[in-house]
């Protein structure tokens, strides 16, 4: 029998005992089953209790991991039960494993995720949807999935399956993917790869998606500049400032506040003419032709606006065949995919004609709450995302930033879009808000970055955290854009992040914690939070003080995954302007003050022949993380001040 399956069965899922909750009555806990193996699968057929017709759990055994699926049926005709309970229809107790450490990813509100650092299954927060476990020499990654008509989550010592609707008499689909490795990031990589290969993840992984090319340029968003009080006049004034300060903005998002709404509902497809008196098309034309902005995007919510469509509007009268009324009374896009597509296509084709190049689609994980009781929310979200993305692909070539959508029902439902927000908003007025923003982004990227190009959100260049925010964006692998207010853009904090022509030096992946920080709450343990990224054979490492006072900590270069064991490197630290020779076997002591930051660009030492001198290909030392720059110079190691 497969060793990983046997371990999961015995130590993680309590011998596969299953509790089933019905609308009328409770079937009790099922513990008796027959176990058979066939064609790379282990099939557990349970002896059903009252109300259940059958229940089967199947383990699909892959080369690098396993996936568990369920098929549970109720005989609704016997009158005992009217369906599975909408919430926690299936419950499995977590086992007797005592981990050395765990990194969980729990819900932070309906839309975002946040890391948890615990050592006991019972301490897991409700609605945990990724779990990395260290036990002895191995690391295990557990990824709850969305089935045909349910979502799966961990919490408080249990694994649960929830449909969020009544009347369902059969639950089917994959619910959990597991992989193990001696390296933590390999466990995560293997888990996603195996789940994708066996069809448990039905959407493309990150390497199968394509980030829109224009995101390699520097951008600006109107949100924190104006919030909902955006106008065309204010946009022009800000673009004048960028031009005067020689800050090369390549793309702009016109965020919330531009459209026609009433009582937080969408009332029309056109722009608010009070705020944009010349119209949207003329506004965008001026942004491009006068100010040189290459791409312009606009914001809208996943259901049109925050609370859907205004039922008293002319828009509703025209589009009502493509809309439906939820049990809670909201008017949303139809659960018929083709009808929902027609709604979006009508709007998006108008926007494209106005010159809109891409979208930011917000409030995505509110959809589950909006459609509650109408359909299994996992199924409803898949329909909604397919309809929306069909229109985005047709009208904007698939270019969109997904936002407020980190619930797994959204994450595992998008058929092609590449970019997804990776954290809660940047809150410029929240005291030391950067720490939460940093922590969310780098720990969420551990799993979220396997499916999407992570968007680390906008920032302010004139702010107490401007240097830390700039370093984070430079190493992030994310689109880079600010939301500066009028008069508040500082060239000296923007230009170290980008090339002089406005190009962003994108690292290959999403920035994530070094392995010595992966299971550590650095703010509690008084450790420096260290993160890494790479570009080809070059690496980047940043360290942040997230504690309340000075912190001295070791920076261990061996904790950067992928750093060669055979090669030597030269590391350049931006703020101290120092070069050091390093290898994966070395560490250095670093002291940073409260809110301090350090960032190293790490270059492999090269030779053109055995007798030739050592050299590196050095990026611009005026940039935070120039390892991905096209502009590098050959520099002899002997000439460096080591």
C-alpha positions in Angstrom: 0.0 0.0 0.0 1.2 3.5 -0.8 3.2 4.9 2.2 1.9 8.4 1.9 -1.7 7.2 1.8 -1.1 4.9 4.8 0.4 7.9 6.8 -2.4 10.2 5.9 -5.0 7.6 6.8 -3.5 6.8 10.2 -2.0 10.1 11.4 -3.8 12.9 9.6 -7.4 11.8 8.9 -8.0 9.5 12.0 -8.4 6.2 10.1 -10.8 7.9 7.6 -13.7 8.1 10.0 -16.5 10.2 8.4 -19.3 12.1 10.1 -22.3 13.0 7.9 -24.8 15.7 8.7 -28.3 15.6 7.1 -31.0 18.1 7.0 -33.2 15.8 9.1 -31.2 13.7 11.5 -27.6 12.7 11.5 -26.1 9.6 10.1 -23.5 9.4 12.7 -19.8 8.6 12.2 -19.0 6.0 9.7 -15.8 4.0 10.5 -16.4 0.6 8.8 -15.3 0.3 5.2 -13.8 -2.2 2.7 -10.5 -1.2 1.1 -9.6 -2.3 -2.4 -6.8 -1.3 -4.8 -7.2 -1.0 -8.6 -5.6 1.0 -11.4 -3.6 3.3 -9.1 -6.5 3.9 -6.8 -7.4 2.8 -3.3 -11.2 2.7 -2.9 -12.8 2.8 0.5 -16.5 1.7 0.4 -18.2 2.5 3.7 -21.0 0.6 5.4 -23.8 3.2 5.3 -25.8 4.3 8.4 -29.5 5.4 8.4 -30.2 7.9 5.7 -27.2 7.2 3.6 -27.4 5.1 0.5 -23.7 4.9 -0.1 -20.4 6.7 0.7 -17.1 6.0 -1.0 -13.7 7.8 -0.6 -11.2 7.2 -3.3 -7.4 7.9 -3.1 -5.9 8.6 -6.4 -2.2 7.7 -6.2 0.1 9.8 -8.3 3.9 9.9 -8.7 4.3 12.8 -6.4 1.2 12.9 -4.2 -2.3 11.7 -3.6 -5.8 13.1 -4.1 -8.8 12.1 -2.1 -12.3 12.2 -3.6 -15.8 11.5 -2.3 -19.1 10.1 -3.6 -21.8 10.3 -0.9 -25.5 9.6 -1.7 -28.7 9.9 0.2 -31.8 8.0 -0.6 -34.1 11.0 -0.5 -37.1 8.8 -1.3 -37.1 7.2 2.1 -38.3 10.3 3.9 -35.6 10.2 6.5 -33.6 13.0 5.1 -34.2 15.9 2.7 -30.5 16.3 1.7 -27.1 17.0 3.2 -26.8 19.8 5.7 -25.8 23.0 3.9 -22.9 23.5 6.2 -20.4 20.8 7.3 -22.2 18.1 5.5 -19.2 15.8 5.9 -16.8 16.1 8.8 -13.5 14.2 9.3 -11.5 14.5 12.5 -7.8 15.3 12.1 -5.5 12.7 13.5 -2.9 12.1 16.2 0.1 13.6 14.4 2.0 16.1 16.6 3.7 18.3 14.0 7.0 20.0 14.7 5.5 23.1 13.0 2.7 24.1 10.8 2.0 27.0 8.4 -1.7 27.4 7.8 -3.5 29.9 5.6 -6.8 31.0 7.1 -9.6 33.3 5.9 -9.1 37.0 6.9 -12.6 38.1 6.2 -14.5 36.7 3.2 -11.9 37.8 0.6 -8.4 37.4 1.9 -6.1 34.9 3.6 -3.6 35.3 6.5 -0.9 32.9 7.8 -1.2 31.0 11.1 1.7 29.4 13.0 0.5 26.6 15.2 1.6 23.1 16.3 -1.7 21.4 16.9 -4.6 20.6 14.6 -7.1 21.8 17.2 -5.5 25.2 17.0 -6.2 25.6 13.3 -8.4 28.6 12.6 -11.8 28.0 11.0 -11.7 28.2 7.2 -8.1 27.2 6.7 -7.5 26.4 3.1 -3.8 25.5 2.9 -1.7 23.6 5.4 2.1 23.0 5.3 3.3 20.6 8.0 6.8 19.8 9.2 7.1 16.4 10.9 10.6 15.0 11.4 12.6 15.0 8.1 9.5 15.5 5.9 7.2 18.4 5.0 3.6 17.6 4.0 1.4 20.0 2.0 -2.4 19.6 2.3 -4.6 21.5 -0.1 -8.4 21.5 0.4 -10.1 21.5 -3.0 -13.5 22.3 -4.4 -15.6 19.4 -5.5 -18.5 19.4 -8.0 -20.8 20.9 -5.4 -18.9 21.6 -2.2 -15.9 23.3 -0.8 -13.4 21.8 1.7 -11.6 23.5 4.6 -9.7 22.8 7.8 -10.5 24.2 11.1 -10.4 23.4 14.9 -9.1 19.9 14.4 -11.5 19.0 11.6 -11.8 18.8 7.8 -15.2 19.8 6.5 -17.2 19.7 3.3 -19.8 22.4 2.8 -22.2 23.0 -0.2 -23.9 26.2 1.2 -27.3 25.1 -0.1 -30.1 22.7 0.9 -31.6 19.8 -1.0 -28.4 18.2 -2.3 -28.7 14.5 -2.1 -25.3 13.6 -3.7 -21.9 15.1 -2.9 -19.2 14.3 -5.5 -15.6 15.4 -6.3 -12.1 15.7 -5.1 -11.7 17.3 -1.7 -8.0 17.0 -0.6 -4.6 16.9 -2.2 -1.5 15.8 -0.3 2.2 15.6 -1.1 5.4 15.1 1.0 9.0 16.0 0.4 12.2 16.6 2.4 12.0 20.2 1.1 9.0 22.4 2.0 8.6 24.2 -1.3 9.0 20.9 -3.2 6.1 19.5 -1.2 4.0 22.4 -2.3 5.2 22.2 -5.9 4.6 18.4 -6.1 1.1 18.8 -4.6 -0.1 21.3 -7.1 1.5 19.4 -10.0 0.0 16.1 -9.1 -3.5 17.6 -8.4 -3.4 19.3 -11.8 -2.2 16.2 -13.6 -5.0 14.0 -12.2 -7.7 16.6 -12.8 -8.4 17.6 -9.2 -7.3 21.1 -10.0 -9.4 21.9 -13.1 -7.8 25.2 -14.0 -4.3 26.1 -15.3 -1.4 26.5 -12.9 0.7 29.6 -13.1 3.1 28.3 -15.7 0.2 27.6 -18.0 -1.2 31.2 -17.7 0.2 34.3 -19.4 0.5 37.6 -17.6 -0.4 40.5 -19.9 2.8 42.0 -21.4 2.0 45.6 -20.4 2.4 44.6 -16.7 6.1 44.7 -17.2 5.7 48.5 -17.1 5.1 50.8 -14.1 1.5 51.8 -13.3 -0.7 54.1 -11.3 -4.2 53.4 -9.7 -6.7 56.1 -8.8 -8.0 54.4 -5.6 -5.9 55.7 -2.7 -5.4 58.9 -4.6 -9.1 59.8 -4.7 -11.0 56.8 -3.5 -14.6 57.0 -4.9 -14.2 60.8 -5.7 -12.4 60.2 -8.9 -12.9 62.6 -11.8 -11.4 63.1 -15.2 -10.0 66.4 -14.1 -8.2 64.9 -11.1 -6.7 62.2 -13.4 -5.3 64.8 -15.8 -3.8 66.8 -12.9 -2.1 63.7 -11.6 -0.8 62.7 -15.0 0.6 66.3 -15.4 2.5 65.7 -12.2 4.0 62.4 -13.4 5.1 64.2 -16.6 6.6 67.1 -14.8 8.6 64.8 -12.4 9.7 62.5 -15.3 8.1 59.4 -13.7 7.3 57.0 -16.6 3.8 55.7 -16.0 2.8 53.1 -18.6 -0.6 52.0 -17.4 -3.5 53.4 -15.3 -6.4 51.9 -13.5 -9.5 54.1 -13.1 -10.8 52.5 -9.9 -14.2 52.6 -8.1 -16.2 55.8 -8.5 -16.3 56.2 -12.3 -19.6 54.4 -13.1 -23.3 55.0 -12.8 -24.6 53.5 -9.5 -27.4 53.9 -6.9 -27.4 52.5 -3.3 -24.2 50.4 -4.0 -25.9 48.8 -7.1 -25.0 49.2 -10.8 -27.5 51.4 -12.5 -26.0 51.8 -16.0 -23.1 50.7 -18.2 -21.9 54.3 -19.0 -19.6 56.5 -17.1 -20.9 59.0 -14.5 -21.1 62.1 -16.6 -21.0 64.5 -13.6 -17.4 63.2 -12.9 -16.4 62.6 -16.5 -18.3 65.3 -18.5 -16.4 64.6 -21.7 -17.3 60.9 -21.5 -15.2 57.8 -20.9 -14.0 57.5 -24.5 -12.7 61.1 -24.7 -11.1 60.7 -21.2 -9.1 57.6 -22.2 -8.1 59.1 -25.6 -6.6 62.1 -23.8 -4.8 59.9 -21.3 -3.2 58.0 -24.1 -2.6 60.7 -26.7 -1.7 63.7 -24.5 0.0 61.9 -21.6 1.4 58.9 -23.3 -0.3 56.3 -21.1 -0.1 53.0 -23.0 -2.9 51.0 -21.4 -6.0 52.1 -19.4 -8.1 49.8 -17.3 -11.3 50.3 -15.4 -12.6 48.8 -12.2 -15.9 47.0 -11.6 -17.2 44.5 -9.1 -17.7 40.8 -9.7 -21.5 41.3 -9.8 -21.4 44.6 -11.5 -21.2 46.7 -8.3 -21.0 45.8 -4.6 -24.6 44.7 -4.3 -25.3 43.7 -7.8 -27.6 45.4 -10.3 -30.3 48.0 -9.4 -33.7 46.4 -10.0 -35.3 49.9 -10.5 -32.8 50.9 -13.2 -33.2 51.1 -16.9 -30.3 48.7 -17.1 -32.3 46.0 -15.3 -35.2 46.5 -17.7 -33.0 45.9 -20.7 -30.8 43.1 -19.2 -33.3 41.3 -17.0 -33.2 38.1 -19.2 -29.5 37.9 -18.3 -30.0 38.4 -14.6 -31.6 36.6 -11.7 -32.9 37.4 -8.2 -31.2 35.6 -5.4 -32.9 34.2 -2.3 -31.7 37.3 -0.4 -33.2 39.6 -3.0 -30.1 40.7 -4.8 -30.1 41.0 -8.6 -27.0 39.3 -10.1 -25.8 37.8 -13.4 -27.7 34.7 -14.4 -26.6 31.2 -13.3 -27.0 30.3 -16.9 -23.5 30.8 -18.2 -24.5 31.9 -21.7 -27.0 34.5 -20.3 -24.4 35.8 -17.9 -21.9 36.1 -20.7 -24.3 38.2 -22.7 -24.6 40.6 -19.8 -20.8 41.0 -19.5 -20.2 41.1 -23.3 -22.7 43.9 -23.7 -20.9 46.0 -21.1 -17.4 45.0 -22.0 -17.8 45.6 -25.7 -18.9 49.1 -24.9 -15.9 49.6 -22.6 -13.5 48.3 -25.3 -15.0 50.7 -27.8 -14.2 53.5 -25.3 -10.5 52.4 -25.4 -10.4 50.3 -22.2 -7.6 47.8 -22.4 -8.1 45.7 -19.2 -10.2 45.4 -16.1 -9.8 45.1 -12.4 -12.7 42.9 -11.1 -13.2 43.3 -7.3 -15.3 41.8 -4.6 -15.1 38.3 -6.0 -15.4 36.2 -2.8 -18.6 38.0 -1.9 -20.3 36.0 -4.6 -20.6 32.9 -2.5 -22.6 34.9 0.1 -24.7 36.6 -2.6 -25.8 33.3 -4.1 -26.3 31.5 -0.8 -29.2 29.1 -1.0 -29.6 29.4 -4.8 -27.0 26.8 -5.8 -24.0 25.0 -4.4 -21.6 28.0 -4.1 -18.6 26.1 -5.6 -20.7 25.3 -8.7 -22.1 28.9 -8.8 -18.7 30.5 -8.7 -17.4 28.3 -11.5 -20.3 29.4 -13.7 -19.8 33.0 -12.8 -16.0 33.0 -13.5 -16.5 31.2 -16.8 -19.0 33.7 -18.1 -17.0 36.7 -17.0 -13.7 35.4 -18.4 -15.3 34.5 -21.8 -16.2 38.2 -22.1 -12.8 39.4 -20.9 -11.0 37.1 -23.3 -13.2 38.3 -26.2 -13.0 42.1 -25.4 -9.7 42.5 -23.6 -7.6 39.5 -24.6 -8.0 38.1 -21.1 -6.3 41.1 -19.4 -7.7 41.5 -15.9 -6.6 41.8 -12.2 -8.7 39.6 -10.1 -9.3 41.1 -6.6 -10.9 40.3 -3.3 -11.1 36.7 -4.4 -8.8 34.4 -2.4 -11.5 32.0 -1.4 -10.7 28.6 -2.9 -14.1 28.7 -4.7 -12.7 31.6 -6.7 -9.1 30.6 -6.9 -9.9 27.2 -8.3 -12.6 28.5 -10.7 -10.9 31.0 -13.0 -10.3 29.3 -16.4 -7.5 31.5 -17.8 -6.9 34.9 -16.2 -3.3 35.2 -14.9 -3.2 37.9 -12.2 -4.8 37.7 -8.8 -4.5 40.0 -5.8 -2.5 38.3 -3.1 -3.4 40.3 0.0 -5.8 42.7 1.7 -5.5 46.4 0.5 -2.6 48.6 1.1 -3.9 50.9 3.9 -1.7 54.1 3.9 -3.4 55.5 7.0 -3.1 52.3 9.1 -0.3 52.5 11.7 2.5 50.2 10.6 0.1 48.7 8.2 3.0 47.6 6.0 3.8 44.7 8.4 0.5 43.0 7.8 0.7 43.7 4.1 4.2 42.2 3.9 3.3 39.2 6.0 0.1 38.4 4.0 1.7 38.7 0.7 4.8 36.6 1.2 3.1 33.7 3.1 0.0 33.7 0.9 2.3 33.4 -2.1 3.5 30.0 -0.8 0.3 28.4 -2.3 -1.4 31.2 -4.2 1.6 31.8 -6.4 1.3 28.2 -7.7 -1.8 29.2 -9.7 -1.4 32.9 -10.3 0.9 35.8 -10.9 0.4 37.4 -7.5 -0.5 41.0 -7.3 1.0 42.6 -4.2 -1.2 45.7 -4.5 -0.4 49.4 -4.9 1.7 51.5 -2.6 2.5 55.2 -1.8 5.9 56.6 -2.8 5.6 59.4 -0.3 4.9 57.5 2.9 6.6 56.3 6.1 6.9 52.8 4.5 7.9 53.9 1.1 11.4 52.3 1.2 10.0 49.0 2.6 7.1 49.0 0.1 9.5 49.7 -2.8 11.8 46.9 -1.8 8.8 44.5 -1.5 7.5 45.4 -4.9 11.0 45.2 -6.5 11.5 41.6 -5.3 7.8 40.6 -5.5 7.5 39.3 -9.1 4.2 41.3 -9.1 2.9 44.1 -11.2 4.3 47.3 -9.7 2.0 50.3 -9.3 1.4 53.2 -6.9 -1.8 55.0 -5.9 -0.2 58.3 -5.0 -2.4 61.4 -4.5 -1.9 64.6 -6.3 1.5 66.2 -5.4 2.6 63.1 -3.5 4.8 61.2 -5.9 8.5 60.9 -5.0 10.8 60.0 -7.9 13.6 59.1 -5.5 11.5 56.2 -4.0 10.0 55.1 -7.3 13.0 54.9 -9.6 15.0 52.3 -7.6 12.1 49.9 -8.3 12.0 50.4 -12.1 14.2 51.0 -15.1 14.6 54.6 -16.4 12.2 53.8 -19.2 9.5 52.6 -16.9 10.1 48.9 -17.3 9.7 46.7 -14.2 12.5 44.3 -13.5 10.2 41.3 -12.8 11.6 38.4 -10.9 10.5 34.9 -12.0 8.2 33.9 -9.2 6.3 35.4 -6.3 8.5 36.4 -3.4 8.2 34.0 -0.5 9.8 33.4 2.9 13.2 31.8 3.2 13.0 28.3 4.6 14.2 29.4 8.1 11.2 31.8 8.3 8.6 29.6 6.7 7.1 28.3 9.9 8.0 31.3 12.1 5.9 34.3 13.2 8.8 36.6 12.9 7.1 39.5 14.7 6.5 37.4 17.8 9.9 35.6 17.7 11.9 38.8 17.2 13.3 37.5 13.9 14.0 39.3 10.7 11.4 38.3 8.1 13.5 37.2 5.1 12.1 36.7 1.6 13.7 35.6 -1.7 13.2 35.5 -5.4 15.3 34.7 -8.5 15.8 35.5 -12.1 17.7 32.8 -14.0 20.9 32.0 -12.0 20.6 35.3 -10.1 18.9 35.6 -6.7 17.5 38.3 -4.5 17.1 38.4 -0.7 15.3 41.0 1.4 15.2 41.2 5.2 12.5 43.2 7.1 12.3 44.1 10.8 8.7 43.5 11.7 9.2 43.7 15.5 8.9 46.7 17.9 12.7 47.3 18.4 16.1 46.6 17.0 16.6 43.0 15.8 19.8 41.1 15.2 19.4 37.9 13.3 21.4 35.6 11.0 20.9 35.8 7.3 21.6 32.3 6.1 22.1 32.2 2.4 21.6 28.4 2.5 17.9 29.1 3.3 17.4 30.4 -0.3 15.9 27.5 -2.3 17.8 26.8 -5.5 21.1 28.5 -4.5 23.8 26.3 -6.0 25.9 24.1 -3.6 28.8 24.2 -6.1 29.0 27.8 -7.1 30.1 30.9 -5.3 28.3 34.2 -5.4 28.7 37.9 -4.9 26.0 39.7 -3.0 25.4 43.5 -3.2 23.3 45.2 -0.5 21.6 48.3 -1.7 21.3 50.5 1.4 24.9 49.9 2.7 26.4 49.8 -0.8 28.5 46.8 0.2 29.7 43.8 -1.7 30.3 40.4 0.0 31.3 37.0 -1.3 28.9 34.3 -0.2 27.8 30.7 -0.7 25.0 28.5 0.4 27.2 27.4 3.3 27.5 30.9 4.8 25.5 33.2 7.0 26.0 36.7 8.3 24.7 38.6 11.3 22.5 41.6 10.4 21.0 44.2 12.7 18.1 46.3 11.6 16.2 49.0 13.5 12.5 49.0 13.9 10.9 49.0 10.4 14.4 48.6 8.9 15.0 46.8 5.6 18.0 45.4 3.8 18.1 43.9 0.3 20.8 41.9 -1.5 21.2 41.1 -5.2 23.1 37.9 -5.5 25.1 37.1 -8.7 26.9 33.8 -9.5 30.6 34.1 -10.0 31.5 33.2 -13.6 34.6 32.2 -15.6 35.0 31.9 -19.3 37.7 29.3 -18.9 39.7 27.7 -16.2 42.5 30.2 -16.4 40.3 33.3 -16.9 39.5 35.7 -14.1 36.3 35.5 -12.1 33.5 38.0 -12.9 29.8 38.7 -12.4 27.2 40.3 -14.6 26.2 43.2 -12.4 22.9 45.0 -12.5 22.5 48.7 -11.8 23.5 49.3 -8.2 21.1 52.3 -8.0 18.2 49.8 -8.2 16.8 47.7 -5.3 16.7 44.4 -7.2 18.3 44.6 -10.6 18.8 40.9 -11.1 16.2 40.8 -13.9 17.5 43.9 -15.6 18.4 43.7 -19.3 21.2 46.2 -18.6 24.0 44.3 -16.8 27.8 44.9 -17.1 30.6 42.5 -16.8 32.5 43.2 -13.6 35.7 41.4 -12.5 35.4 40.1 -9.0 39.0 41.3 -8.3 37.8 44.9 -8.9 35.0 44.7 -6.4 35.5 46.2 -2.9 35.0 42.8 -1.1 
